């Protein structure tokens, strides 16, 4: 598995080994032993799956606050997304900075997003199936988010008039968001 470090400490872009032939392909999208050997020591407890029928759907920017914060492992089964993460760990040298990645059924990349980051994506094709593993169960009481269009962050989305849920269209700016993450230097 090829691992690319992000400019945001803790974010990892993973490219699994893909074995293809005339029938199609085979790949391991997750292997607990390999992840442990790579130092990812995460125990996933829930898988999530979303379908976005249209291009231009933004889902995000989501996270759960402590003590129910989640590490996520995201991948795309069909279609393509522009996947965005924001460092929301207070005191981090990259606090409030974001980075975007293209994840698609064709490049088979996965994104490992640790606790302390807001996460969201914009569909850039129709009929996009996104699956992701999390290491903490969903908790409505700890669910939170940041405005996708927070002008203080300046996220360069591939669309200016997205399709949003009511929930995603009403999140506050980062400076007003519920956030109890603190950066720990290691």
Secondary structure as UniProt FT lines:
FT   STRAND          2..5
FT   TURN            9..10
FT   STRAND          12..15
FT   STRAND          18..21
FT   TURN            22..23
FT   STRAND          24..27
FT   HELIX           32..37
FT   TURN            38..39
FT   STRAND          46..52
FT   TURN            55..56
FT   STRAND          57..64
FT   TURN            66..67
FT   STRAND          72..78
FT   STRAND          80..87
FT   TURN            93..96
FT   STRAND          98..104
FT   TURN            105..107
FT   STRAND          109..113
FT   TURN            115..116
FT   STRAND          117..123
FT   STRAND          128..134
FT   HELIX           140..142
FT   STRAND          143..145
FT   TURN            148..149
FT   TURN            151..153
FT   TURN            166..167
FT   HELIX           168..170
FT   HELIX           174..176
//
